């Protein structure tokens, strides 16, 4: 009788330990995912902040490219307006902004003076890198979402995930297919 | 993705334990041969090891950076390098931005230090900065950040200390043995001979000779494993294996030896700084896998995930088994490779511009003052100048210092 009691007791203890470990694992993955999302936000905000500067610099050399400049400004305002409206809306607006920026850098090719401007070059480096950082933080976010979703869907952790309503994470896809690349143009 | 750290840990732990076993064995033998008490020998070996480990743990990165004569740079010194490091920091999910150092050396190499990801630093030589384009530099930095993320820095430091202790003890002991046999062969182990004693003595001597060799081989095996993993991790971060592959190719082609390299620190670098040209492939006595092989594996990758690296490794080695830990493979899904960022894209400086940029930076770091003359010449004024004005050698304009 005592032996049976010990066995049952041990099983209960093991089960409790298992539940605690799994639950903590789920929380850790969810926090990591949320933290990764805030990293994307930091980079998106940085891009929004850099654009007015870029517009001013380009205006000085290519003021009659009004259409392109306006497209970038509009896309930036749209993207800024989409902040906090969910992953789907935001990724769409950011995709449009990436496209508009690509257009602007393509136009800049026709102005050698602009291309030689130190300020423009510095902004170019910052925007190129910010673009990369957005891509890399998105990559890390999506990897985190994958890890988290796997955990919430696979047995036995899915039981706990359902019990404590760990909802699925949403992937951050970008609408413009070429957005992944740095804005560039071929001669 | 995060499991690989844990998965690899068990395998390396076995190897580290083997090295610790070698150390204890040699301590035992020394105690037996010289002090008449095996336990005393063990004790001495452990104390030396412990002290060296503490020094390496708390001061290792500072010592390494100062031996290499690395200089710390800030964001404004080289925005592109800073941005690339930050990109890789983001891709790896590191919480803290690593410090960035530059070594003024025409050789091409890079390394990472820092016992934990909070105190990480990456260092690159100025030669590397001049010769690599953005994608290549990203691949190299990705490899270094991978070393930080996978905790290789700590592991290799600890292994290096272990190896150093073994080499040091057996070096002094063989000398002591030689010296004591010269002076009449007086052994302090006491007691008379007997065949059993002689056998033990011979085993002890053989162990002392073999121990450093054995420890080195284990050390190199650990190091090579970590290099493959760091290559795979870099490809996964950048989603662009070709960047690292072409960087490695350029590194292989450069024949300038690194001035400030140190034998014990070799595994820290991205390629072996003591590599001789035309060295045989898959050499057991090397800290790094042959570069040509690393390049071939990276080029054979069909995607950018760990499992892609693993199958590329197998195709290069004709089914040489798994090089990645199983836990890393289990979690890796389908990962595509991105397109190259073109060298001719605006904002990407040419080779000449990169060289100028780096040499200006090195002048600046040596406290030289830059004066841009209106004729286009850049005057570099040494920090200890006595004059108040300086003449441009091209157009003769006077500049005030």
Boltz contact constraints between the chains, C-beta under 6 A:
constraints:
  - contact:
      token1: [A, 115]
      token2: [B, 346]
      max_distance: 6.0
  - contact:
      token1: [A, 124]
      token2: [B, 347]
      max_distance: 6.0
  - contact:
      token1: [A, 125]
      token2: [B, 79]
      max_distance: 6.0
  - contact:
      token1: [A, 125]
      token2: [B, 80]
      max_distance: 6.0
  - contact:
      token1: [A, 125]
      token2: [B, 347]
      max_distance: 6.0
  - contact:
      token1: [A, 128]
      token2: [B, 347]
      max_distance: 6.0
  - contact:
      token1: [A, 129]
      token2: [B, 83]
      max_distance: 6.0
  - contact:
      token1: [A, 132]
      token2: [B, 87]
      max_distance: 6.0
  - contact:
      token1: [A, 133]
      token2: [B, 87]
      max_distance: 6.0
  - contact:
      token1: [A, 133]
      token2: [B, 90]
      max_distance: 6.0
  - contact:
      token1: [A, 136]
      token2: [B, 87]
      max_distance: 6.0
  - contact:
      token1: [A, 136]
      token2: [B, 90]
      max_distance: 6.0
  - contact:
      token1: [A, 136]
      token2: [B, 91]
      max_distance: 6.0
  - contact:
      token1: [A, 137]
      token2: [B, 90]
      max_distance: 6.0
  - contact:
      token1: [A, 140]
      token2: [B, 93]
      max_distance: 6.0
  - contact:
      token1: [A, 143]
      token2: [B, 1]
      max_distance: 6.0
  - contact:
      token1: [A, 180]
      token2: [B, 338]
      max_distance: 6.0
  - contact:
      token1: [A, 181]
      token2: [B, 339]
      max_distance: 6.0
  - contact:
      token1: [A, 182]
      token2: [B, 341]
      max_distance: 6.0
  - contact:
      token1: [A, 184]
      token2: [B, 342]
      max_distance: 6.0
  - contact:
      token1: [A, 184]
      token2: [B, 345]
      max_distance: 6.0
